[in-house]
Every structure is written in structure tokens, then in C-alpha cells.
Amino acid sequence: MPTSRPRGIHQGAAAEARAAAHLESLGREIVRRNYRIPGGEIDLVSREPGGTLVFTEVRQRRQARYGSALDSVTPRKLALMHRAALEYLTRECGRDDLHCRLEVLTIEGEAETGTLRLLVVEG
């Protein structure tokens, strides 16, 4: 059965768009979306008003059949996030000692209406 999603839009696009809007509502500036390195990706990179860079993994689960959105963040995923964040700092900022942190933003339910939760992973 065909999906109503436009071609070229990946499954997490709606969740990432809602996450970005939420982070902007907290006063953050979105500086990069979908930063990719071999073997890893950061969904959103934002900057807080004080200058802190925040690397955000967005996870959404419509149903809890296979666990919560947070359950899908494995230690391996966190290690890849950390590596991608260090790569971003080095390549894009020219240094790796800037004040930053990692976080996970989960959406339980539909991307547009589900419950948001923001959790600091490392900071």
C-alpha cells in the first residue's frame, strides 16, 4: 500500500521538524540538521543563548510494541553520537574543547502530537 509521505522525505522528518521547533521554542538556534559522518549521524545541532552547542538525537515511537523511544537508544548509538559530535567540533568549529552536551529528545506517539521528553545524556 503506498504511503502518503512525499518522495525524498525520510521517516523521521516529521519528528525531527517537531523537535527542531521545540528546541527553537526554548531559545536555541538550529545550526545544523542531519550531520553525517561514516557510521554515525547527529539529528540536530543547536546553540543555546549562552553559546553552548547541543547535539540532539531524535527518537520517535508511535507504539510501545517494541519498547519506548528511549529504549531504542543503545550504548552503541551513544558512542556513535559522541564520535560524530567530536568530529563536528573538530571539522566545523576547528577545535574540540567547546562547551557542549549530548541529549536525546523522544516523542512517544505520533510525531506531530506525541509526548515530548528531553534528556541530557552527557554534558
N, C-alpha and C positions, 0 to 999 in steps of 0.2 A: 504494500500500500504506500503510495507516495506521501512524502512529508510536505508540510506547508512552509518549511524553512526555506528561505531563498538560497539559491546556489552560492557556494563560496563562504557561507556563514557556518562556522563550526558549532557543535552542540553547546558549548559553554559560553557562547557570545552573549546571550541574554543575561546570564548570571554575572558575567564579567562587567557588562554595561551597568547592571544594577549596583554591583559592588563599587564600581568607579564613582557612580553618582552618590553613593553613601559616603565614600571617603571624601569626596568634594564637599558634602554637607558638613563634614567635621572640620572643614577649613583647609584640607590638603589640596595640593596641586598635583594632578596626574602628570608625571613627566615621561612615562613610557608604558606601553602595553605590550604584552607578549614578547618579552626579551628572551631570545633563544640562544643557547649555546649547545654544542653537541652533547646529547644526553640529558639536557635539562632546560627548564623554562621558568621564568618569573612572570606570573599573570599581570601584575600591576606594580609599578614603581611609583611611589608618591613622595611628596616632600611636605612635611609639616611646617606651619608658620615659623617655627624656630630654626628650621633648616635640616632637621633630622630626616634622612631618607628611610622610607619604609618599603620593604619588599613583601608583597602580599600574594599568597596562594589563595585562589578562589575555588571552593568546592561546593557543589550543589547536589542534593539527592531529592528526587521527587517523592520517593517512598523509602521507608526504612527496611525494606525486604532484605537488603544486603548490608545493613548497618547504617549508621549515621554518616553524614558528610564528613565529620571529623574522623570517623573510623577509617576513612579512605586515605588519610594522610599517614603514610608509612614512614618508618625511620629512614628508609632508602630515599623517599621523596624529600624528606627534610634535609638529608645530606646533599642531594642534587640542588635543592633550593639554595643552600648555603654556598655551594660551589658556584652557582650561577650569580648569586649576589656578589661574591668576591670578584668574579670575572667582570661584572658590571662596574663595580667600583674602580677596578684597575683600568679597564678599557675606556669607559665613558667619563670617569672623573679624574683619571690619572693618578689615583692613589687608593690605598685600601684601608686607611685609618680614619675615615669619616664616621661621624656618629650615625648609626643606622640600627635597624632591627628587622627581624623576620616576624611575620604574623600570618594567620590563616583566617580567612573570612568564610564562614559557612552559611549556606542557605538550605534550610530544611523545608521542602515543599517546592512549589512552582517558583521559577526564577523571579517572576515579577511580584509575587505576593507572599512567598515563604518567609519563615522567621530567620532573620539575620543574627549572626553571632560573630564577634571579632575577638580572636585570641592571640595574645603575644606568645610567640614560640621562643624567640631568642632576642635579647636586646640589651 
